[in-house]
């Protein structure tokens, strides 16, 4: 999930053009021009999240309103790109001064700024392959990420469907990782629709 619109919760809006991808990226954007590597589920992934959680809570204290492990690495048994996805809710994600400097002091780097998509920000930690997604508390994207994760954790059929779809797409060559994430939108929509119907 290189520009952040979820990694394993691909954005459900039209894919970004290359120009749009470059516009929201801070620093140089590196093309992939390759297939996607999916690692078998690693039982160490939750402990890597715990390590990141500790860093973030120590840096931000009470500014952390929600902090969760999301994406494929948060679903036991599911293969994934070996990159931990974390979602953080703060009072106002557009107010970068309230959280970015404290994270930068811990070595985090702000890589994505998307004011037109829920004021999403994405930071990279210094010592773990991970994406820290920041939204304002109450953002519907957070609810979607958590619903998708929780559904896959408890519904083996959709977990298998999602994994098979990812494997088929990962075998293709993509210019950017985000293009692969965008290609998963159709299956994610279908799974989320089932999850929402079940939730009532």
Secondary structure by P-SEA (a helix, b strand, c coil): cccccccccccccccccaaaaaaacccbbbbccbbbbbcccccaaaaaaaaaaaaaaaaccccccbbbbbccccccccccccbbbbbbbccccccccccaaaaaaacccccccccccccbbbbbccccbbbbbbbccccaaaaaaaaaaaaaaccaaaaaaaaaaaaaaaacccccaaaaaaaaaaaaaaaaaaaaaaac
